[in-house]
C-alpha cells in the first residue's frame, strides 16, 4: 500500500459527502471525520498488540490515560 492511498480515500469520501449535501450547508466536518476514523485506528492498533494498552498508546503517540478514555468513549 502506498502512503498516498489513505489521503486519496479520504478525499474521495469527502468529495462524495459534499456532493450528497445537495446544496445544504456543511458543518462539523472535522469532528465527523475524527469520530469516524479515530475508533477504527485505535481498534486496529489494539488488535495488533493484543489489547496491550501500554504498547498501543506508544504506537498511537498518546498517553495511556487518554487511550483508556477513548476506549471507553468508543466502547472498544
C-alpha positions as CSV (number, residue, x, y, z in Angstrom):
1,X,0.0,0.0,0.0
2,X,1.4,3.4,-0.9
3,X,1.3,6.3,1.6
4,X,-1.0,8.2,-0.8
5,X,-3.8,5.6,-0.6
6,X,-5.2,6.9,2.7
7,X,-5.4,10.6,1.7
8,X,-6.9,9.6,-1.6
9,X,-9.5,7.5,0.1
10,X,-10.4,10.3,2.5
11,X,-10.6,12.8,-0.4
12,X,-12.9,10.5,-2.3
13,X,-15.2,10.1,0.7
14,X,-15.3,13.8,1.5
15,X,-16.0,14.6,-2.2
16,X,-18.9,12.2,-2.1
17,X,-20.1,13.6,1.2
18,X,-20.2,17.2,-0.1
19,X,-21.9,16.1,-3.3
20,X,-24.6,14.4,-1.3
21,X,-25.3,17.5,0.7
22,X,-27.0,18.8,-2.5
23,X,-26.7,22.5,-1.5
24,X,-27.1,22.0,2.2
25,X,-24.7,23.8,4.5
26,X,-21.9,21.6,5.9
27,X,-20.8,21.9,9.5
28,X,-18.7,19.9,11.9
29,X,-16.8,18.1,9.2
30,X,-13.6,17.8,11.2
31,X,-15.4,16.3,14.2
32,X,-17.3,14.0,11.9
33,X,-14.2,12.7,10.3
34,X,-12.3,12.3,13.6
35,X,-15.2,10.4,15.1
36,X,-15.3,8.0,12.2
37,X,-11.6,7.4,11.8
38,X,-10.2,7.5,15.3
39,X,-12.0,4.5,16.7
40,X,-11.0,2.4,13.6
41,X,-7.3,3.4,14.1
42,X,-7.4,2.7,17.9
43,X,-9.2,-0.7,17.4
44,X,-6.7,-1.7,14.7
45,X,-3.7,-0.9,16.9
46,X,-5.3,-2.6,20.0
47,X,-5.8,-5.7,17.9
48,X,-2.3,-5.5,16.6
49,X,-0.8,-5.6,20.2
50,X,-3.4,-8.0,21.7
51,X,-5.1,-5.2,23.7
52,X,-1.9,-4.2,25.4
53,X,-2.8,-0.5,26.2
54,X,0.8,0.5,27.0
55,X,2.1,-0.7,23.7
56,X,-0.9,0.7,21.8
57,X,-0.5,4.1,23.5
58,X,3.2,4.2,22.4
59,X,2.3,3.3,18.8
60,X,-0.5,5.8,18.7
61,X,1.5,8.6,20.3
62,X,-1.0,9.3,23.0
63,X,-0.7,8.7,26.8
64,X,-2.2,5.6,28.3
65,X,-4.9,7.6,30.2
66,X,-6.1,9.3,27.0
67,X,-6.2,5.9,25.3
68,X,-8.3,4.5,28.1
69,X,-10.7,7.4,27.9
70,X,-11.0,6.9,24.1
71,X,-11.6,3.1,24.5
72,X,-14.5,3.9,26.9
73,X,-15.8,6.7,24.7
74,X,-15.9,4.5,21.6
75,X,-16.9,1.4,23.5
76,X,-13.9,-0.6,22.2
